[in-house]
Amino acid sequence: MSLDPVQVMKGQDPMPNTCPSASNGDSQASWDDSKDIHENEGSTKKPKSPKPENAVTIAVSSRVLFRTEKEQKVFEQKGIEEYLRYQVEHENEPFAPGPAFPFVKALETVNNRLRELYPDSEELFDIVLVTYNHAHVGIRLINTINYHNLFIERFCMTGGSSPIGYLKAWHTNLYLSADAEKVQEALAEGIAAATMFMPEKQIEVSETQLRVAFDGDAVLFSDESERIFKAHGLDKFFEHERENENRLLDHGPLKGFLEVLGKLQKKFYAKGHRMDCPIRTYLVTARSAASSGIRALKTLRAWGLEMDEALFLAGAPKGPMLEKIRPHIYFDDQMFHVEGAVEMGAIAAHVPYGIAQKYPHKKSTNAGK
């Protein structure tokens, strides 16, 4: 199985219960169709956006928040002018939800809970829509956001320029995109980033709890141990981990994002909401618990980070576990595992970092990471 970013398999609406009339420009659904609904929604005052320096900023590209495959084909086949003309002509037709849509909705749910407990706090998730689009396309994006009742006030439309400089200015904690090259560029600048993929048939996810799952090596941790495995094999990897179990692993590209999730979790714990916290985190690693798990757990503990659940699979497939977890997003540095997650209906994101990008995981091999 080979995936392209934000690949959508044939015949499957990824969010059938969320917005059955929304499309990718193929149906008659329009902003006017929901005018009365949104006029009523507009009567409720929306909360103010937090200041970027206080918020947990999540930058999401339009191609992962919404389904834009048809528009992308117009651009590729007919060029920029025809693409812009098409977008203007269809600006009252909302886009359908993309792979990042459930994740963003879950972030808003967490924000609502935080505002109930801390009315004056600005330690909230703040969504920034990042797109290479020209400003002409902005009207359709705004219409779509209002159609789906999303709270996204910050836009960054670069007109074809790289958004990376803007991401740094926004103090971005996580960047999700369909452009693998821009994701790599963000990672090189120290910004947590991943390329998103959509399954053919998406499993239902929680509407009351944000669930985020992480691989270990080359995601939360550095690729130090993975390098040992690639160079010397599994036995040497286990030996290396036993010899170094009391030496902390270095941080990986998404450690900072786990840290901000943990910080928000503690705000709920402080108000007595540990058991019903609306954020839950998972470590899903192919490491073996007895042979190499202790170093990973000691590293997390030394960092002051709590992982709600840890699954050490000893090389077993991750897909079935992710099907049970039903995460809003799962991060892994190896496409082998991303594909396995997608096959099971989970939303997965590829973190193109570390030695595994040079030596891809093969199906016949049980990696130690």
C-alpha positions as YAML, in Angstrom:
chain: A
units: angstrom
residues:
- id: 1
  name: MET
  ca: [0.00, 0.00, 0.00]
- id: 2
  name: SER
  ca: [1.40, 3.38, -0.97]
- id: 3
  name: LEU
  ca: [-0.01, 6.64, 0.33]
- id: 4
  name: ASP
  ca: [0.01, 10.16, -0.97]
- id: 5
  name: PRO
  ca: [-0.53, 12.97, 1.55]
- id: 6
  name: VAL
  ca: [-4.22, 13.36, 2.39]
- id: 7
  name: GLN
  ca: [-5.07, 10.44, 0.14]
- id: 8
  name: VAL
  ca: [-8.77, 9.63, 0.29]
- id: 9
  name: MET
  ca: [-9.79, 6.18, -0.94]
- id: 10
  name: LYS
  ca: [-12.70, 5.81, -3.34]
- id: 11
  name: GLY
  ca: [-16.32, 5.99, -2.30]
- id: 12
  name: GLN
  ca: [-15.93, 7.01, 1.33]
- id: 13
  name: ASP
  ca: [-17.10, 10.20, 2.97]
- id: 14
  name: PRO
  ca: [-14.65, 10.58, 5.86]
- id: 15
  name: MET
  ca: [-17.11, 12.37, 8.15]
- id: 16
  name: PRO
  ca: [-20.60, 11.16, 7.17]
- id: 17
  name: ASN
  ca: [-22.23, 12.15, 10.45]
- id: 18
  name: THR
  ca: [-20.58, 15.54, 10.76]
- id: 19
  name: CYS
  ca: [-21.81, 17.30, 7.67]
- id: 20
  name: PRO
  ca: [-23.67, 15.07, 5.23]
- id: 21
  name: SER
  ca: [-24.40, 17.84, 2.73]
- id: 22
  name: ALA
  ca: [-20.90, 19.27, 2.51]
- id: 23
  name: SER
  ca: [-18.80, 18.26, -0.46]
- id: 24
  name: ASN
  ca: [-15.63, 18.91, -2.33]
- id: 25
  name: GLY
  ca: [-17.43, 21.13, -4.79]
- id: 26
  name: ASP
  ca: [-19.55, 18.38, -6.34]
- id: 27
  name: SER
  ca: [-22.93, 18.88, -4.64]
- id: 28
  name: GLN
  ca: [-25.42, 21.72, -4.45]
- id: 29
  name: ALA
  ca: [-24.69, 22.31, -0.77]
- id: 30
  name: SER
  ca: [-23.83, 25.93, -0.12]
- id: 31
  name: TRP
  ca: [-23.39, 28.52, 2.55]
- id: 32
  name: ASP
  ca: [-26.93, 29.74, 1.84]
- id: 33
  name: ASP
  ca: [-28.32, 26.25, 2.62]
- id: 34
  name: SER
  ca: [-27.36, 26.71, 6.26]
- id: 35
  name: LYS
  ca: [-27.99, 30.45, 6.52]
- id: 36
  name: ASP
  ca: [-30.75, 30.21, 9.11]
- id: 37
  name: ILE
  ca: [-28.77, 27.78, 11.23]
- id: 38
  name: HIS
  ca: [-25.71, 29.96, 11.34]
- id: 39
  name: GLU
  ca: [-27.64, 33.15, 11.91]
- id: 40
  name: ASN
  ca: [-28.88, 31.53, 15.11]
- id: 41
  name: GLU
  ca: [-25.39, 30.33, 15.99]
- id: 42
  name: GLY
  ca: [-24.09, 33.82, 15.39]
- id: 43
  name: SER
  ca: [-26.30, 35.13, 18.16]
- id: 44
  name: THR
  ca: [-23.96, 33.45, 20.65]
- id: 45
  name: LYS
  ca: [-20.92, 35.55, 21.31]
- id: 46
  name: LYS
  ca: [-17.75, 33.78, 20.31]
- id: 47
  name: PRO
  ca: [-14.81, 33.76, 22.73]
- id: 48
  name: LYS
  ca: [-11.77, 35.90, 22.06]
- id: 49
  name: SER
  ca: [-8.65, 34.31, 20.63]
- id: 50
  name: PRO
  ca: [-5.80, 34.05, 23.12]
- id: 51
  name: LYS
  ca: [-2.55, 35.91, 22.55]
- id: 52
  name: PRO
  ca: [-0.11, 33.75, 20.56]
- id: 53
  name: GLU
  ca: [2.53, 33.88, 23.28]
- id: 54
  name: ASN
  ca: [0.09, 32.40, 25.80]
- id: 55
  name: ALA
  ca: [-1.64, 29.84, 23.59]
- id: 56
  name: VAL
  ca: [-0.83, 26.37, 22.30]
- id: 57
  name: THR
  ca: [-0.74, 27.23, 18.61]
- id: 58
  name: ILE
  ca: [-1.74, 24.55, 16.12]
- id: 59
  name: ALA
  ca: [-1.12, 25.51, 12.48]
- id: 60
  name: VAL
  ca: [-3.22, 23.47, 10.06]
- id: 61
  name: SER
  ca: [-3.08, 23.65, 6.28]
- id: 62
  name: SER
  ca: [-6.34, 23.97, 4.36]
- id: 63
  name: ARG
  ca: [-5.55, 20.73, 2.50]
- id: 64
  name: VAL
  ca: [-5.65, 18.67, 5.71]
- id: 65
  name: LEU
  ca: [-8.45, 20.53, 7.47]
- id: 66
  name: PHE
  ca: [-10.70, 20.20, 4.41]
- id: 67
  name: ARG
  ca: [-10.92, 17.96, 1.36]
- id: 68
  name: THR
  ca: [-9.60, 19.88, -1.63]
- id: 69
  name: GLU
  ca: [-8.60, 17.09, -4.02]
- id: 70
  name: LYS
  ca: [-10.79, 18.38, -6.86]
- id: 71
  name: GLU
  ca: [-9.41, 21.90, -6.58]
- id: 72
  name: GLN
  ca: [-5.88, 20.55, -6.45]
- id: 73
  name: LYS
  ca: [-6.49, 18.73, -9.75]
- id: 74
  name: VAL
  ca: [-7.76, 21.96, -11.34]
- id: 75
  name: PHE
  ca: [-4.55, 23.67, -10.29]
- id: 76
  name: GLU
  ca: [-2.31, 20.86, -11.54]
- id: 77
  name: GLN
  ca: [-4.11, 20.41, -14.86]
- id: 78
  name: LYS
  ca: [-5.18, 23.97, -15.75]
- id: 79
  name: GLY
  ca: [-2.87, 26.31, -13.86]
- id: 80
  name: ILE
  ca: [-3.15, 29.02, -11.25]
- id: 81
  name: GLU
  ca: [-5.50, 31.42, -13.09]
- id: 82
  name: GLU
  ca: [-8.12, 28.78, -13.80]
- id: 83
  name: TYR
  ca: [-7.74, 27.51, -10.25]
- id: 84
  name: LEU
  ca: [-8.43, 30.96, -8.78]
- id: 85
  name: ARG
  ca: [-11.38, 31.43, -11.11]
- id: 86
  name: TYR
  ca: [-12.80, 28.07, -10.05]
- id: 87
  name: GLN
  ca: [-12.47, 28.90, -6.37]
- id: 88
  name: VAL
  ca: [-14.25, 32.24, -6.76]
- id: 89
  name: GLU
  ca: [-17.06, 30.64, -8.77]
- id: 90
  name: HIS
  ca: [-17.57, 28.02, -6.03]
- id: 91
  name: GLU
  ca: [-16.90, 30.17, -2.99]
- id: 92
  name: ASN
  ca: [-20.39, 29.54, -1.55]
- id: 93
  name: GLU
  ca: [-19.86, 25.76, -1.62]
- id: 94
  name: PRO
  ca: [-18.24, 24.54, 1.60]
- id: 95
  name: PHE
  ca: [-15.43, 22.02, 1.56]
- id: 96
  name: ALA
  ca: [-15.99, 18.66, 3.22]
- id: 97
  name: PRO
  ca: [-13.98, 17.77, 6.36]
- id: 98
  name: GLY
  ca: [-10.43, 16.54, 5.89]
- id: 99
  name: PRO
  ca: [-8.22, 14.36, 8.11]
- id: 100
  name: ALA
  ca: [-7.40, 17.13, 10.60]
- id: 101
  name: PHE
  ca: [-11.06, 18.10, 11.08]
- id: 102
  name: PRO
  ca: [-11.85, 15.73, 14.01]
- id: 103
  name: PHE
  ca: [-8.60, 16.76, 15.70]
- id: 104
  name: VAL
  ca: [-9.49, 20.46, 15.45]
- id: 105
  name: LYS
  ca: [-13.01, 19.82, 16.75]
- id: 106
  name: ALA
  ca: [-11.51, 17.96, 19.71]
- id: 107
  name: LEU
  ca: [-9.20, 20.90, 20.44]
- id: 108
  name: GLU
  ca: [-12.24, 23.16, 20.59]
- id: 109
  name: THR
  ca: [-13.91, 20.76, 23.03]
- id: 110
  name: VAL
  ca: [-10.88, 20.95, 25.31]
- id: 111
  name: ASN
  ca: [-10.93, 24.75, 25.08]
- id: 112
  name: ASN
  ca: [-14.57, 24.83, 26.16]
- id: 113
  name: ARG
  ca: [-13.76, 22.73, 29.22]
- id: 114
  name: LEU
  ca: [-10.75, 24.92, 30.06]
- id: 115
  name: ARG
  ca: [-12.84, 28.09, 29.82]
- id: 116
  name: GLU
  ca: [-15.34, 26.61, 32.25]
- id: 117
  name: LEU
  ca: [-12.61, 25.96, 34.81]
- id: 118
  name: TYR
  ca: [-10.36, 28.95, 34.09]
- id: 119
  name: PRO
  ca: [-12.50, 31.74, 32.59]
- id: 120
  name: ASP
  ca: [-9.67, 34.28, 32.40]
- id: 121
  name: SER
  ca: [-6.87, 31.97, 31.26]
- id: 122
  name: GLU
  ca: [-5.35, 32.24, 27.78]
- id: 123
  name: GLU
  ca: [-3.62, 28.87, 28.02]
- id: 124
  name: LEU
  ca: [-5.81, 27.43, 25.29]
- id: 125
  name: PHE
  ca: [-5.43, 25.83, 21.89]
- id: 126
  name: ASP
  ca: [-5.33, 28.42, 19.13]
- id: 127
  name: ILE
  ca: [-5.87, 27.23, 15.56]
- id: 128
  name: VAL
  ca: [-4.17, 29.02, 12.67]
- id: 129
  name: LEU
  ca: [-5.27, 28.10, 9.16]
- id: 130
  name: VAL
  ca: [-2.18, 28.10, 6.96]
- id: 131
  name: THR
  ca: [-2.52, 27.93, 3.19]
- id: 132
  name: TYR
  ca: [-0.44, 28.65, 0.09]
- id: 133
  name: ASN
  ca: [-3.62, 30.01, -1.46]
- id: 134
  name: HIS
  ca: [-4.09, 33.51, -2.78]
- id: 135
  name: ALA
  ca: [-6.31, 35.78, -0.68]
- id: 136
  name: HIS
  ca: [-9.07, 35.38, -3.33]
- id: 137
  name: VAL
  ca: [-9.68, 31.90, -1.92]
- id: 138
  name: GLY
  ca: [-10.15, 33.28, 1.58]
- id: 139
  name: ILE
  ca: [-13.89, 33.85, 1.15]
- id: 140
  name: ARG
  ca: [-14.54, 30.17, 0.44]
- id: 141
  name: LEU
  ca: [-12.41, 29.13, 3.39]
- id: 142
  name: ILE
  ca: [-14.22, 31.53, 5.73]
- id: 143
  name: ASN
  ca: [-17.60, 30.34, 4.45]
- id: 144
  name: THR
  ca: [-16.53, 26.74, 5.05]
- id: 145
  name: ILE
  ca: [-15.31, 27.48, 8.58]
- id: 146
  name: ASN
  ca: [-18.60, 29.17, 9.41]
- id: 147
  name: TYR
  ca: [-20.57, 26.34, 7.79]
- id: 148
  name: HIS
  ca: [-18.89, 23.79, 10.04]
- id: 149
  name: ASN
  ca: [-19.11, 26.10, 13.06]
- id: 150
  name: LEU
  ca: [-15.36, 26.07, 13.67]
- id: 151
  name: PHE
  ca: [-13.67, 28.71, 15.78]
- id: 152
  name: ILE
  ca: [-10.71, 29.74, 13.63]
- id: 153
  name: GLU
  ca: [-9.95, 33.45, 13.56]
- id: 154
  name: ARG
  ca: [-6.31, 33.42, 12.47]
- id: 155
  name: PHE
  ca: [-5.49, 32.93, 8.78]
- id: 156
  name: CYS
  ca: [-2.15, 32.86, 7.00]
- id: 157
  name: MET
  ca: [-2.59, 32.91, 3.19]
- id: 158
  name: THR
  ca: [0.85, 33.10, 1.63]
- id: 159
  name: GLY
  ca: [0.03, 33.22, -2.10]
- id: 160
  name: GLY
  ca: [2.48, 30.43, -2.90]
- id: 161
  name: SER
  ca: [5.27, 31.50, -0.55]
- id: 162
  name: SER
  ca: [6.66, 29.28, 2.19]
- id: 163
  name: PRO
  ca: [4.76, 29.64, 5.47]
- id: 164
  name: ILE
  ca: [7.66, 28.56, 7.70]
- id: 165
  name: GLY
  ca: [8.69, 32.08, 8.73]
- id: 166
  name: TYR
  ca: [5.13, 32.84, 9.73]
- id: 167
  name: LEU
  ca: [4.93, 29.63, 11.75]
- id: 168
  name: LYS
  ca: [7.86, 30.82, 13.86]
- id: 169
  name: ALA
  ca: [6.22, 34.22, 14.33]
- id: 170
  name: TRP
  ca: [3.04, 32.50, 15.55]
- id: 171
  name: HIS
  ca: [5.07, 30.54, 18.16]
- id: 172
  name: THR
  ca: [3.69, 27.39, 16.53]
- id: 173
  name: ASN
  ca: [3.61, 24.27, 18.71]
- id: 174
  name: LEU
  ca: [2.48, 21.91, 15.93]
- id: 175
  name: TYR
  ca: [2.17, 22.20, 12.15]
- id: 176
  name: LEU
  ca: [0.03, 19.75, 10.15]
- id: 177
  name: SER
  ca: [0.25, 19.79, 6.38]
- id: 178
  name: ALA
  ca: [-0.17, 17.75, 3.21]
- id: 179
  name: ASP
  ca: [3.18, 19.02, 1.88]
- id: 180
  name: ALA
  ca: [5.95, 16.68, 3.04]
- id: 181
  name: GLU
  ca: [8.68, 19.08, 1.93]
- id: 182
  name: LYS
  ca: [7.26, 21.93, 4.01]
- id: 183
  name: VAL
  ca: [6.90, 19.57, 6.97]
- id: 184
  name: GLN
  ca: [10.59, 18.70, 6.66]
- id: 185
  name: GLU
  ca: [11.43, 22.39, 6.43]
- id: 186
  name: ALA
  ca: [9.45, 23.07, 9.61]
- id: 187
  name: LEU
  ca: [11.19, 20.23, 11.45]
- id: 188
  name: ALA
  ca: [14.56, 21.62, 10.38]
- id: 189
  name: GLU
  ca: [13.55, 24.92, 12.02]
- id: 190
  name: GLY
  ca: [12.69, 23.16, 15.27]
- id: 191
  name: ILE
  ca: [8.90, 23.23, 14.76]
- id: 192
  name: ALA
  ca: [6.97, 20.06, 15.55]
- id: 193
  name: ALA
  ca: [5.36, 19.02, 12.27]
- id: 194
  name: ALA
  ca: [3.81, 16.06, 10.47]
- id: 195
  name: THR
  ca: [2.26, 15.10, 7.13]
- id: 196
  name: MET
  ca: [-1.32, 13.90, 7.50]
- id: 197
  name: PHE
  ca: [-3.05, 10.97, 5.85]
- id: 198
  name: MET
  ca: [-6.70, 9.96, 5.66]
- id: 199
  name: PRO
  ca: [-8.00, 6.39, 5.68]
- id: 200
  name: GLU
  ca: [-10.56, 5.04, 3.24]
- id: 201
  name: LYS
  ca: [-12.99, 4.35, 6.06]
- id: 202
  name: GLN
  ca: [-12.45, 6.47, 9.14]
- id: 203
  name: ILE
  ca: [-13.21, 5.01, 12.56]
- id: 204
  name: GLU
  ca: [-15.39, 7.08, 14.86]
- id: 205
  name: VAL
  ca: [-13.51, 9.14, 17.45]
- id: 206
  name: SER
  ca: [-14.53, 10.57, 20.79]
- id: 207
  name: GLU
  ca: [-16.47, 13.84, 20.80]
- id: 208
  name: THR
  ca: [-15.63, 14.55, 24.45]
- id: 209
  name: GLN
  ca: [-11.95, 13.60, 24.79]
- id: 210
  name: LEU
  ca: [-8.91, 14.51, 22.70]
- id: 211
  name: ARG
  ca: [-6.80, 11.40, 22.13]
- id: 212
  name: VAL
  ca: [-3.24, 11.78, 20.83]
- id: 213
  name: ALA
  ca: [-0.97, 8.78, 20.22]
- id: 214
  name: PHE
  ca: [2.80, 8.95, 19.72]
- id: 215
  name: ASP
  ca: [5.48, 6.59, 18.53]
- id: 216
  name: GLY
  ca: [8.64, 6.73, 20.65]
- id: 217
  name: ASP
  ca: [11.98, 6.84, 18.85]
- id: 218
  name: ALA
  ca: [12.41, 9.64, 16.30]
- id: 219
  name: VAL
  ca: [9.08, 11.14, 17.43]
- id: 220
  name: LEU
  ca: [9.16, 11.80, 21.19]
- id: 221
  name: PHE
  ca: [12.79, 10.69, 21.50]
- id: 222
  name: SER
  ca: [15.79, 11.12, 19.24]
- id: 223
  name: ASP
  ca: [16.69, 8.46, 16.67]
- id: 224
  name: GLU
  ca: [19.79, 7.40, 18.64]
- id: 225
  name: SER
  ca: [18.50, 3.90, 19.39]
- id: 226
  name: GLU
  ca: [17.01, 3.47, 15.93]
- id: 227
  name: ARG
  ca: [20.47, 4.18, 14.48]
- id: 228
  name: ILE
  ca: [21.90, 1.33, 16.55]
- id: 229
  name: PHE
  ca: [19.21, -1.01, 15.28]
- id: 230
  name: LYS
  ca: [19.67, -0.01, 11.63]
- id: 231
  name: ALA
  ca: [23.45, -0.35, 11.81]
- id: 232
  name: HIS
  ca: [23.86, -3.44, 13.99]
- id: 233
  name: GLY
  ca: [20.55, -5.29, 14.24]
- id: 234
  name: LEU
  ca: [18.04, -6.13, 16.94]
- id: 235
  name: ASP
  ca: [20.34, -7.97, 19.38]
- id: 236
  name: LYS
  ca: [22.77, -5.06, 19.48]
- id: 237
  name: PHE
  ca: [19.85, -2.68, 19.95]
- id: 238
  name: PHE
  ca: [18.66, -4.60, 23.03]
- id: 239
  name: GLU
  ca: [22.21, -4.73, 24.41]
- id: 240
  name: HIS
  ca: [22.62, -0.99, 23.88]
- id: 241
  name: GLU
  ca: [19.34, -0.21, 25.66]
- id: 242
  name: ARG
  ca: [20.17, -2.42, 28.67]
- id: 243
  name: GLU
  ca: [23.61, -0.83, 29.01]
- id: 244
  name: ASN
  ca: [22.15, 2.67, 28.79]
- id: 245
  name: GLU
  ca: [18.85, 2.25, 30.65]
- id: 246
  name: ASN
  ca: [19.86, 4.90, 33.21]
- id: 247
  name: ARG
  ca: [21.01, 7.39, 30.56]
- id: 248
  name: LEU
  ca: [18.17, 9.54, 29.28]
- id: 249
  name: LEU
  ca: [17.23, 9.51, 25.63]
- id: 250
  name: ASP
  ca: [17.60, 12.84, 23.88]
- id: 251
  name: HIS
  ca: [14.41, 14.64, 22.83]
- id: 252
  name: GLY
  ca: [12.72, 14.11, 19.49]
- id: 253
  name: PRO
  ca: [10.74, 16.56, 17.33]
- id: 254
  name: LEU
  ca: [7.39, 16.14, 19.12]
- id: 255
  name: LYS
  ca: [8.55, 16.20, 22.73]
- id: 256
  name: GLY
  ca: [7.52, 19.85, 23.01]
- id: 257
  name: PHE
  ca: [3.99, 19.11, 21.83]
- id: 258
  name: LEU
  ca: [3.62, 16.34, 24.42]
- id: 259
  name: GLU
  ca: [4.86, 18.82, 27.03]
- id: 260
  name: VAL
  ca: [2.14, 21.37, 26.26]
- id: 261
  name: LEU
  ca: [-0.50, 18.62, 26.31]
- id: 262
  name: GLY
  ca: [0.79, 17.58, 29.71]
- id: 263
  name: LYS
  ca: [0.69, 21.16, 30.96]
- id: 264
  name: LEU
  ca: [-2.97, 21.47, 29.98]
- id: 265
  name: GLN
  ca: [-3.76, 18.08, 31.53]
- id: 266
  name: LYS
  ca: [-2.35, 19.29, 34.86]
- id: 267
  name: LYS
  ca: [-4.74, 22.24, 34.79]
- id: 268
  name: PHE
  ca: [-7.61, 19.74, 34.77]
- id: 269
  name: TYR
  ca: [-5.96, 17.61, 37.47]
- id: 270
  name: ALA
  ca: [-5.64, 20.70, 39.68]
- id: 271
  name: LYS
  ca: [-9.43, 21.06, 39.58]
- id: 272
  name: GLY
  ca: [-10.07, 17.40, 40.43]
- id: 273
  name: HIS
  ca: [-10.60, 16.18, 36.87]
- id: 274
  name: ARG
  ca: [-7.88, 13.56, 36.48]
- id: 275
  name: MET
  ca: [-10.31, 10.72, 35.85]
- id: 276
  name: ASP
  ca: [-12.44, 12.65, 33.36]
- id: 277
  name: CYS
  ca: [-9.69, 14.73, 31.78]
- id: 278
  name: PRO
  ca: [-10.60, 15.66, 28.18]
- id: 279
  name: ILE
  ca: [-7.02, 15.02, 27.03]
- id: 280
  name: ARG
  ca: [-5.54, 11.52, 26.90]
- id: 281
  name: THR
  ca: [-2.11, 10.57, 25.60]
- id: 282
  name: TYR
  ca: [-0.72, 7.24, 24.40]
- id: 283
  name: LEU
  ca: [2.74, 5.84, 23.74]
- id: 284
  name: VAL
  ca: [2.48, 3.19, 21.02]
- id: 285
  name: THR
  ca: [5.92, 1.75, 20.37]
- id: 286
  name: ALA
  ca: [7.37, -1.36, 18.76]
- id: 287
  name: ARG
  ca: [9.92, -1.51, 21.60]
- id: 288
  name: SER
  ca: [9.79, -4.56, 23.85]
- id: 289
  name: ALA
  ca: [8.82, -3.78, 27.44]
- id: 290
  name: ALA
  ca: [11.34, -6.03, 29.22]
- id: 291
  name: SER
  ca: [14.21, -5.55, 26.77]
- id: 292
  name: SER
  ca: [14.03, -1.85, 25.95]
- id: 293
  name: GLY
  ca: [10.97, -0.27, 27.54]
- id: 294
  name: ILE
  ca: [12.51, 0.81, 30.81]
- id: 295
  name: ARG
  ca: [14.74, 3.46, 29.21]
- id: 296
  name: ALA
  ca: [11.79, 5.07, 27.44]
- id: 297
  name: LEU
  ca: [9.73, 5.20, 30.65]
- id: 298
  name: LYS
  ca: [12.61, 6.55, 32.72]
- id: 299
  name: THR
  ca: [13.19, 9.26, 30.14]
- id: 300
  name: LEU
  ca: [9.55, 10.37, 30.21]
- id: 301
  name: ARG
  ca: [9.55, 10.37, 34.01]
- id: 302
  name: ALA
  ca: [12.75, 12.43, 34.14]
- id: 303
  name: TRP
  ca: [11.19, 14.94, 31.76]
- id: 304
  name: GLY
  ca: [8.25, 15.26, 34.14]
- id: 305
  name: LEU
  ca: [5.85, 13.90, 31.54]
- id: 306
  name: GLU
  ca: [2.99, 11.54, 32.23]
- id: 307
  name: MET
  ca: [1.76, 9.21, 29.50]
- id: 308
  name: ASP
  ca: [-1.76, 7.99, 30.21]
- id: 309
  name: GLU
  ca: [-1.22, 4.67, 28.45]
- id: 310
  name: ALA
  ca: [1.90, 2.93, 27.15]
- id: 311
  name: LEU
  ca: [1.78, 0.04, 24.70]
- id: 312
  name: PHE
  ca: [5.02, -1.88, 24.11]
- id: 313
  name: LEU
  ca: [4.28, -4.11, 21.13]
- id: 314
  name: ALA
  ca: [7.62, -5.90, 20.65]
- id: 315
  name: GLY
  ca: [7.37, -5.53, 16.88]
- id: 316
  name: ALA
  ca: [3.69, -6.48, 16.57]
- id: 317
  name: PRO
  ca: [1.56, -4.41, 14.17]
- id: 318
  name: LYS
  ca: [0.35, -1.11, 15.57]
- id: 319
  name: GLY
  ca: [-2.80, -0.84, 13.46]
- id: 320
  name: PRO
  ca: [-5.02, -3.11, 15.60]
- id: 321
  name: MET
  ca: [-4.03, -1.23, 18.76]
- id: 322
  name: LEU
  ca: [-4.79, 2.11, 17.13]
- id: 323
  name: GLU
  ca: [-8.15, 0.80, 16.01]
- id: 324
  name: LYS
  ca: [-8.97, 0.24, 19.69]
- id: 325
  name: ILE
  ca: [-7.51, 3.55, 20.88]
- id: 326
  name: ARG
  ca: [-9.31, 5.55, 18.19]
- id: 327
  name: PRO
  ca: [-6.93, 8.53, 18.35]
- id: 328
  name: HIS
  ca: [-7.72, 11.87, 16.75]
- id: 329
  name: ILE
  ca: [-4.14, 11.75, 15.49]
- id: 330
  name: TYR
  ca: [-1.26, 9.26, 15.64]
- id: 331
  name: PHE
  ca: [2.35, 10.30, 14.98]
- id: 332
  name: ASP
  ca: [5.00, 7.92, 13.62]
- id: 333
  name: ASP
  ca: [8.30, 8.41, 11.80]
- id: 334
  name: GLN
  ca: [7.93, 5.28, 9.65]
- id: 335
  name: MET
  ca: [5.52, 5.10, 6.73]
- id: 336
  name: PHE
  ca: [5.21, 1.36, 7.35]
- id: 337
  name: HIS
  ca: [3.36, 2.08, 10.59]
- id: 338
  name: VAL
  ca: [1.44, 5.04, 9.14]
- id: 339
  name: GLU
  ca: [0.11, 2.76, 6.39]
- id: 340
  name: GLY
  ca: [-0.85, 0.14, 8.97]
- id: 341
  name: ALA
  ca: [-2.80, 2.73, 10.93]
- id: 342
  name: VAL
  ca: [-4.58, 3.99, 7.84]
- id: 343
  name: GLU
  ca: [-5.54, 0.44, 6.85]
- id: 344
  name: MET
  ca: [-7.33, 0.11, 10.20]
- id: 345
  name: GLY
  ca: [-9.19, 3.39, 9.74]
- id: 346
  name: ALA
  ca: [-7.09, 5.59, 12.05]
- id: 347
  name: ILE
  ca: [-5.96, 9.12, 11.23]
- id: 348
  name: ALA
  ca: [-2.16, 9.02, 11.03]
- id: 349
  name: ALA
  ca: [0.57, 11.59, 10.54]
- id: 350
  name: HIS
  ca: [4.09, 10.98, 9.30]
- id: 351
  name: VAL
  ca: [7.01, 12.68, 11.07]
- id: 352
  name: PRO
  ca: [9.82, 12.62, 8.46]
- id: 353
  name: TYR
  ca: [12.68, 12.67, 10.93]
- id: 354
  name: GLY
  ca: [15.66, 10.48, 11.70]
- id: 355
  name: ILE
  ca: [17.53, 7.54, 10.21]
- id: 356
  name: ALA
  ca: [14.36, 5.68, 9.22]
- id: 357
  name: GLN
  ca: [13.86, 8.16, 6.37]
- id: 358
  name: LYS
  ca: [17.08, 6.87, 4.81]
- id: 359
  name: TYR
  ca: [16.42, 3.20, 5.51]
- id: 360
  name: PRO
  ca: [12.67, 2.54, 5.34]
- id: 361
  name: HIS
  ca: [11.19, -0.17, 7.53]
- id: 362
  name: LYS
  ca: [10.53, -3.43, 5.69]
- id: 363
  name: LYS
  ca: [7.50, -5.57, 6.46]
- id: 364
  name: SER
  ca: [9.62, -8.65, 7.17]
- id: 365
  name: THR
  ca: [11.59, -6.91, 9.89]
- id: 366
  name: ASN
  ca: [10.57, -6.44, 13.54]
- id: 367
  name: ALA
  ca: [12.19, -3.18, 14.53]
- id: 368
  name: GLY
  ca: [13.05, -2.46, 18.12]
- id: 369
  name: LYS
  ca: [11.61, 1.04, 18.16]
...
